[in-house]
Amino acid sequence: MRSNPALFALGISALFWFPAISANAAPIKMQVLAANIGQNTVRCPNEVTLTEASRPYREGGYTIDGSANLSAIAEKMTIATTDDFSVTWVGKLKPQYSKCKATAGITRIDGKAYQGHSHLRLRFANGKIYLILDMTGKADANGFTTVILQRSARNGNPSWTWGGTD
């Protein structure tokens, strides 16, 4: 059987392009909602952007990697609490946001409006920012709770991996 060089080249290029396409990071926009405390002069960011990216598909399940570079609004983030279903990172807000009292949830993923379960949330209180990754009530295709596979703070920035069965 004779090999076709053009077909071989197409196959090799597909190997390089497919992982890059399937693993593109999707920006997650979180709208910041200031608390109604009668202080309109308190400065809060309007929105915060995080990222999550799907790993290439593997039979039986899916895996999502996420990260948050919050250095524009907060100093070094560390893990404050964690359990089987959630993780909370905390950091000190930068001086211009130190009096911010607000919350945030996912409003857009990859430019598309999002109204589902917000597994990522933010709280701004007492000069600190809290990033919460919470799998409570987030089901995979088989009705199991999705699982947090990895949680860390790399160079002061939260990173995580979660997944489920399909």
Secondary structure, 3 states (H helix, E strand, C coil): CCCCHHHHHHHHHHHHHHHHHHCCCEEEEEEEEECCCCCCCCCCCCEEEEEEEECCCECCEEEEEEECCCCCCECCCEEEEECCCEEEEEEEECHHHCCCCEEEEEEEECCEECCCCCCEEEEEECCEEEEEEECCCCECCCCCECEEEEEEEECCEEEEEEEEEC
